[in-house]
Amino acid sequence: MVFREQQIRWTWKEFAEEVDFLAAGFLALGIAKGDRVGIWSPNRVEWLLTQFATARIGAVLVNINPAYRLAELEYALNKVGCKAIVAAERFKTSMYLEMLQQLAPELASQAPGQLHAARLPALRYVIRMCDTDTPGMLSFSDVIEQGRATLDVARLDEIGNTLSCHEAINIQFTSGTTGNPKGATLTHSNVVNNARYIAMAMNLSEHDALCIPVPLYHCFGMVLAVLACVSVGASMVFPGERPSTRRRSPPSPTSSARLCTACPLCSSRSSTIRTSLHTISRICARASWQDRPVPSRR
């Protein structure tokens, strides 16, 4: 995987090791099978680590829309009873940590991991992605280091053997256009098989690299892109944001390709292709993609 914004480039082995460190860190905190763990962030490597680490121990990942405001965040966290939330510091004009402090002012006076907030009664852990000192919050990097120190792969495998593919692993919220957002509960089988069949339909393989500019909180990014790549071993490339210091201009047909120059596998302009899936607008892949036969469709 490549996260251009964070200058991260991992092999599958390195990614799997980091996932185990975070999973062990969650266990050390007391997060267990069935607990809800919210993720509130733009596309960052911490998002993927949290996605797979929660699945490793049977915790349920709760996707929080990066655009949520206070009322929506409070509703979502309480609706599913999130025990923990992993949050970025900010995204554009949304100051995530400040918003959490508004909902849970008790953070200022309580030790990290021991939160008891009147408005968020189920929430115990707030894990921030930044390393700045924030009262009442844990650092994501500290949780990783704790997991590195206490890692017991045999214990993780033992927990994995108790999991069923029909158990809940993810909760995604609807847009809420007709009322409050509604949580859709998905199982291991749901998301893994959606991804497998998407990969098959797109003819993805370990020889391909997929540029993923869409948000991870939505099923498009998390399932149709990330899990599709994982199911076949394709490379995942997350482009950096377009610089905002200049006046915005209309998007050009090659803008996606320019954003992907961090990875030589998907830097070719000719690699931007169209698919027949109505939810997918543009995908960057290797130029050799176009030489493959297209699977027949009814």
N, C-alpha and C positions, 0 to 999 in steps of 0.2 A: 504494500500500500504506500501511496505517496500523499502526504498532506503538505501542499506547497506553502500554505500560510504559516505553518509551524516548522517548516524545514525538517520534516520527518519522512524517512524512507525506510520501511521495515520489510523484512522477508516474512513469509508465513510463520516460520519458526520463532522469530523475534516477537511477532504479534501474539502468538499462542502463549509465549512465556509471560508477556505483560498482562494478558488476560488472567492467567493463573495467579499472578501477584495481586491483581485487584480483587479477584474472587476470594483469595485468602484474607485480604484486608477487610473485605465485607464480613466474612465469617468472624474475624477477630473483633469487629465492632458489635456483633450480635445479630447481624442480618441473616435470616435463615430462609429456608424454603417456604414459599407462599407470601413472604413479606413484599410489600409494594415499594419500589424504588423509583422516584420520579427523575427524569432527565430534562433539564431546561437549558438549552444552549443552541447556538448556531452550529454549523458543521465543524467539529473539532475531533481530534483523535480520541479525546476522552469520551466522546459520545459512543464510538465503536467499542472501546474497552468496556464501558458500562453495559452496553447491549449484550456482549458475549459473557462478561463476568456474571451478570445476573442470571443468564441462562445456565451457566455452569453450575450454580448452586440452587437453581430452582426458584429464585426470587422472580417477581413479576415486574418487568420494566413498564413504566408509565410514561408515555410520550407527552411532554408538555409543549404546546405551541409556543415558539419563540416570540410571537406577537401578543401573547396574553398580557392583559393588564391585571391590576390587583384583584378585582372581583372574580375574574375568570380563573386566575391562579388559585385563589382561596377555594372556589367551588370545586375545581378539579382535584386538588390535594385532599380535600375532605370527602369528596364523593367516593374515592377509592381507598381512602385511609392510608396515604403514603407514610411509611415509617422513616424514610430518608429521601432527600432530594439532592441530586448532583447538579450544581448550577454554575454557569459562566458568570463572570463579573458583570458583563454588559453585552448588549448587541444593539448597534446603532444608537437610538435615543432611549432605549429601555435599560435602566440600571437594575439588573436582576437582584443583586445583593441588597441594595437599598430597599427594593420592594419587599423582599423577604423580611428585612428588619422592620418595615412598617407593619407587616402582618403579624410578626412575632417579635415585639419589642423586648420580650423576655430574654432574647439572645444576649443582650448587653450584660446581663447579670448572672447568666447560667453557664456552667462549664460545657465545653464542646461534647456533644453526644448525650447530654442530659437535659435536652430541651423539654419543657412543659409549657406550651403556649395555649392561651385561652381560645384563640381563634383557629388554631391548628392542633387540635388535641391529640391526633395520632402521630404527629411528626416528632421525631427524636433527634435525627441527624441532618444537619445542613453541611454539605461537602462542597466547598468552593473550588473552582478550577484554578484561580489565581493564587499566588503564594503570599500575597499581602496579608498581614495579620488582621483578622476580623473577629471581634468578640463572639464567642459562642459557636463559631463555625470550625469545622475540620478542613484541612487542606487535602486536596486530591492527591498531591504528591506524597504527603505523609501517610495516607491510607495505602498507597502503593508500597512505600517503604516498610510499613508494618506488615503487609502481606509478604514482602520479600523475606522478612526476618522470620516469619512464622509459617512459611509455605510448607504444606504437607500434601503432595500430589496424590498420595494414596487416599487421603481423606476426601479430596475433591472427587476422585474417581468413585469412591464409595457412595458419595452423595449422588453422583450422576447415575449410578446403578439403581437408585430408588425412584428416579424420575420416569414419568410416563409421557409418551408423545401426545397424549390427549389432555394433559394438564395445562392450565393457563400459564403463559409465559410473557404476555404483552397486553397492554391496554392502550388503545388509541381512541382519541376523542373525535367526534364529528365536529363540523364547523359551528354548530349551534345556531344556524340561520332561522330555525323555527322554534327557538327556545334555548334552554341551557344545553351546553354540549353533552352528548351522550357517549358513555364509554363503551367501546366494542372490545370484548375480551377475546383474545386469540390464543390458540394453543401452539405448541411446538410444531405439530403436524400442519396446522394452518399455514404458518409463515414459511416453513421449510419447503413444503410442496408447492406453494405459490411460486417461490423463488426457482425451484427446480424446473418447473414447466415453463416459466418465462425464459430461463437460460436455454432450454431446449428449443423453444420457438425462435429465439434470436440466434441460435447456432453458436452460442458462446463456448469457448474452450480455454484451456490453460495458456494458449498462445495469444490470447487477446488482452487488451487493456481497455478499461471502460472509464471515461471521464464522467464524474458524478457531481454536477453543479446543483442538483435539486436538494431541498432540505431533508435531513435525516429523520425528523420527527414524523414525517408522513410516510405512508406505506410505499410510495414511489421510491424514495431514497433508501429507506431501511430494508425493504424486502425486494422490490423489483430490481434494485441496483446492487446493494451490498450483499444480500444473501444469494442473489443470483450469481455474483462473482465467486463467492465463497463455495457455492455448490459445485463449481467446475474448476476452481483454482485460477480464475482470471485476475489480472492486476486491477486494483482500484486506485483511481487518481482523483484527488479532490483539489480543484483549482483554487487559486487565491482570489480574493475579491477584486473587482475593478477599482482602481484608484479613484477616490472621490474628490481630489484636490482640484480637478479641472472641471470645466463645464461639461455636463453630460451631453453626449451626442447620440443620435439614433443608432441602435445596434446594427453592426454590419454582419454579413453572412459568415465572416471568418472570425468573429469575436471569440467564440468558444475555443477555436483552435489556438488563438493567440494566448489564451489563458492557460493552456495545457502544456506550454513549452517546458515545464519542469520535468516532464517525463518524455523521453524520446519515442516511446511506444505509441503515443497518441498525439504527437505534435504536428502531424501532417494535416494540411487543410483538406486534402482529399479524403481524410478519414471521417469527416462529419457526414453522417448518413441519416436517412429518414427510415422510420419503421412504420409498420401498419398498426401498431398499438395506438389506440386513440388517446391514451394518457401520456404518451411519450412524444415530445416534440422534436428533440435533436439529441443524438448520442455520438460521442467521439469514440472511435475504435481504430484498430489498425487498418491500414489500407487494404491488407490482404483479406479482410472481412468480405469485401465485395466479390472476391473470387470464389466464394463458397456457394454451393447450391442452396437456394432458399427452400425451407421445409414447406411441403404442400399444406394448404389450409382449406377447410370446407368453405 
